[in-house]
Amino acid sequence: MATNNLSKLKTSWTKFDAVKVINIVGNDELDLYLQEKEGIDHPVLKAYLGIDSLTDPIPSYWEEVIKSYPHHRKMFTLLAGIFTHHENIEDFANKYSSKNMGGVFAIGEGGKRQTNLRSALVEGGAALTSYRRKLEVPFEFAKIFEQENIGKLFKQLLIDRLTKSGYKSQEIADSFYQIAYEYNFNKALGLNKQQFKNWLEGKAISQIKEFHYDINDFKNRYKENRCFKVEQWLNEWDEVDFDLPMRSKPEGHFYMFKMDIRLLKRVSDVHRRKTQKARSEEINIQRNLKEDRSIEIKNYVHKGFPLSTLNDKDRLNEDNKTLQMPGVLPTAILINILGPNQKRGNSTIHDDDLVKVDNSDVNDPKLILPDQVFSDTWNPELKPFEIIDGQHRLWAFDETEKIDGNYEVPVVAYYNLDRAWQAYLFYVINIKPKKINTSLGYDLYPLLRTQEWLENSKDGLKVYRETRAQELVEALWNYHESPWYRRISMLGEESSNISQNAFIRALSDSYFKKTRKSISGLFGDVLKSKDEELKWVRPQQAAFLILLWDEISKALDKDNTPSGELEWIDMIRKENFSLSSFERELQLDKSFVSKTSNLSRDQGVTGISMFSNDFFYVLANESEIDFNELEWDNDIDERQIQESSIDLAINKFISHPIHSYIQIFAKEVIKFDWRTSSAEFSDPIQSDVQKKYRGSGGYREIWNDLLNLFLNSTNEKIKSIAVKLSNNK
């Protein structure tokens, strides 16, 4: 067998079109390019698809990926792209990938091929967006390996690649895995041979953490856990309205018991792990659930106070050993026990994962845990406990760690409590006594954003809306990959086209508005047709806005909108001014930053904020896309929106169908003439037309004209949402 056959795979990666294909497939726009309604380098597209002509039918495995795996299209296409060039395969196998389903990509002297591969890793959802200009890029393919059956489709793709390399069908059928291992296909993907084979045969594979103790030892102690039943109900509480959504009448009692903290963490839905996901601390690069607060608690548990407050060096100093004290946690962790058929997001608890409450002996009730909890392979879709208060204490422990001694914690448990009541309990425990950032409470329990009983409280919803809008503007200004990085006047002194106050007002009047009309604020009100709140937390809200503006910025780039395509952009590009250093670094177009572009000013920011909120609110309400599939499963920092959290959130958006709508929204919105009336116009009459967008009335004019633009779009996705938006306005 020839060892150089793979060298026949040599599709050019010096063209950005090699990256562009990832979004074309991810956004289900392939037909536009196959029919040549949109332009792309034909050899690149044909190499990805494995076809000889654009008129050839695409292989059935591509049709199946596009139809059945919307969350995995981009990563599948990314992997397909890596396997279009033998040097890509060799480099990932020998230089970049490791055995943990990912690795670190390093920019060397490969020129445009390497920078495009770096962009492909980001666009495909394998690397965080903040690494798209870095020399070293951590990446991970784990998400696609956790999906059953898609590996079978990738095997068909690999067979096609080998066929293109000169192998005969019978030779491939007889020796496929031998050939694949010879070329290190498994190493290129960061898999060992058994993982590679299992995935290509249709099995889901994931990294399983190794337990450092026999978890089955807990079975005798906690399988049937004795508890106290605490009655707590006043007759006057019967007058409360229990017919409101998610606020059915709770039971008039709760339970108290004890449990080893590692087992409690194991059966509690803190990580919100699902079968299609890996353990959340493993699923993405740099995802670390042990934030500062949990690390502090862990130090306290082992060393007590005040030793826990010292730095690592001083804590280990023998002279300070006398400061060690017991790190006890005597306050109860508050949980809810899920009842049968309960759903969280798209996940439903399985009957065999339920914790049973045995009240047959009134004086000695028991909680009975399912047997599989004590197996180290247990990986439920939804866990039987959900934490109402105390998650940081759990995150201070690893469920797999060995503890020298015993560490049980007290637990207060409600049974099958509606989410509105859970939010209420969290509020009165944490927010009302002012123990935590008030605005943060609306993330830990997003349902609080919509509760009528908070409307008139002085520390209620107004705080959430105003504080959150300011936090998001600061994130837009502070995040290094944001197109608004250092371009907002935060103190009123910097030279900028738009002030912080104007940006805050734009968000407050759009994404945080609350109205009885059908279209409300995406971040501040319920999704009315689905009767649920959007559960996105601060990093996700910030990531959505950053990604939206970033896609607008990309759409304005010369690679995507070349000269001669849109007159208003051409005219601004001719203006005599220079971009700042960070504007050049972010590769911003003059049409985005010029003083004569409304996109950089209050009118454009407010106009786009208003229209984009309404567009995506309608999309969230009236489409099959589930925005709450993106429910946050990480710790939330109480002090600020961390860049690492924004990275993770953007990465999730990129791998979700919502990203395709953000991209096509951006492509459509730049077709609008965003020039101010003081800009240069080839037709002077147009200058007078642009004057209608000035002043407070101009926002609505922009909204109306954007709607008309979208209603006349040639993109059916855009047009269908615009029609629904028009019907609801």
Steps between C-alpha positions, in 0.01 A plus 500: 500500500640839402588724791468826309144461373368739762702778339228513234295687760638850452217752489625855537472648849655832402157634403257618769229311314630189679372659821185640339367150420458431873241774534337420167421147617434611857244755383337256256582725202669236288241512220575868434863415426435179309260695277762779474264763638783584739868492415773274641812324377359191328795262557487570875126434526523185287786366711302545822195326355691232313341576162650555154252761379259742665223331304576163661267392782667549835577179692213376715701537821517877445124513452454305824737726696325815375154359568545315827794659683459881500713534815787306346505623139785742552729264686428219254593739218812610688617139531412440136713803412800370694473182294514687167878536518758237594719759676207596726453137599872451564536822699199436722612141558865579574508861624170629629260234629546306822309200637233704678279574197678825427832670532682829436539647152818705454556759229835429335634604161214355297372840402140534385430127531563510872312822568202359311519176699497709815190684379340168408549366853317806634221499241451126545448538875814311601687806629390809689449819304756687710772281347437592139806728495720313750815306413389199707139384486360232736232299321263214578287270285324327793156637421460309175633176649225504762233477228386152403491392134663808351828307506352258246455793263855614554621148422329530161681829446834339585426216257439761231829671586685170468328436168621841378847392612497204262384215720265241350160433658580142590833600651326757719229251600758240600751724675333832588619525861847371414535774238352765733740411780793497256425861413428588865142613431415425862791709631397793279166497684658460843367145548655168584432212262209354699331838541542567128345167405215531749407844372513403134277203581235734641573502871519816710832534679595731784769545759411325825658629817683249713368452853768487769282298735233233477179699465304182569610532864241778531220257425465361853508847652276698265294263285211544746564831668301575814374854538274730699173628363450865601143635481481869410171644372262769624132487406506861377747394229211316331387840372804530271421470127632157406362507144785710362748329264772297674356591842280208595431442868803347672489229762471632854824342617864445414759238594831520685778244463878463472716368216864477403567815299654307211191284460275804532692668220472183294119482519444876472447680172769759554687431179178445304667212323303330223567184305595691187758700695819409674546587863485875501844547650640303205290619209683818409848647511582688822162423651567488874204480735713571808491877487656717771215456743501122483878490524477715811242262649719200418797666673278577796376139524853363518670772706227698673510873574724703484746266325266474200536874434879485456674450167626157398855564619398624846244223539775241456741681732569280807503811721131554422395144574369602842236709323324191365140453614214267397324618182143414591198582282205471742238685293264295287511471123154561357380266224193396306426133435365452148177308461397271211506642145664826603678685220783750506567647160479214252585235757251281688591303808485126443287293736796287605694814602230625740559522874201351679358657816360234731255656748349170611649552846398856592759520775781350295470591129770388257656622181580203278775558241505298175760223482678636193606811692764281663648393167795699366346482149174676595444786257137618521322735267367686805601454861240445775604794721530863392674758713303801615774641723850376582658416165832665586542265794448203270737636237773512763506120479569255220259206507790269410749614765602287794444658843699394804216491754132591465341816364123501515284809459147575618238522228153658491291351222168592342319254276395587144502873564398721207776720361330824601505387863865405469574848370305648789695298758829598343397865503399514866810308608762678295382826348262649753766491777740661245748214526580497127494725197129562442534492123675163518190348658317541172758271341503231766122496472405661165132458590544791743520734199130446429344486847221749563562503876839661427370770266440761767778410743776758520767234450309305239477494123611860442835410654532202268427697185710808568792319661508228239494742206801678649681168557445397139626831363811464713549149359465630144763763578736275694499168310808489277324336204198732513468739205414762766825443689608841634260672259235614751546815705463350848572818698393765252857611451637259240480578131219277378194519280270357767480534878442235762170662596372487142594134469338415835183681395501310168510164680257600776240610243536183296636180656372589847166654413187347648171546324161339480532500124607184324860615450685562824861508619696183426702530821233646725164334441342162438491333160125535482411226254720252690401624847856496630780744566824505304755343734809669357731638767732802486781338299249368246320831465835674451617230258184530291541876459874473432440225243220698335718809456801288405305338217389846385865604504602189304226560243645848440849359441643526148524120475123476542388830346751589230512834321211562264247298697349766730538867410469637853790285617714596199443870565605478867806290417624792288497736799837641602555375854707225660383218723636481856739221598232288669256563212765363263565206733129418502497537120213750511381661180479878464127464437464384860717757679461819296329800657280508190374146562196463724629154590751667731249747645195508723253486209643179360564332836148575621341414167676164477438427869128560458466306176729211594321452832164480326635274225657251740209522745270388218751231403509375860120498523390381160760257371613150584834631620524461876702788645497332841702208367786739577424497873814589696666214688794678658574712803407868477746757627333747736731790432528530124438327171822308448659481157538123534124471557428710191736272306305193608165662424607610151629151433159357588320750276730415209404133522126573533252568215442850638841598362381456143225755564747743655716471189222544246357785710838674478530444125155649447528794736809644327298536178332793672661838426657585836650835400421813698358796313842670517674221306600514133227402251519457125134608496448814719131416541600193703654729760157653565348152521746404772390795716182316597714271717612785726356565846289276721250442221777364282520176697153397390574605142805274499292216648230537232747518213695200631175304514424590138853397402459164672152447357650531151800280573591219262593290804195296594609461864525877541179565312291251699600653833443852362147402396426374852655816644281714276191311613589550866608864500 
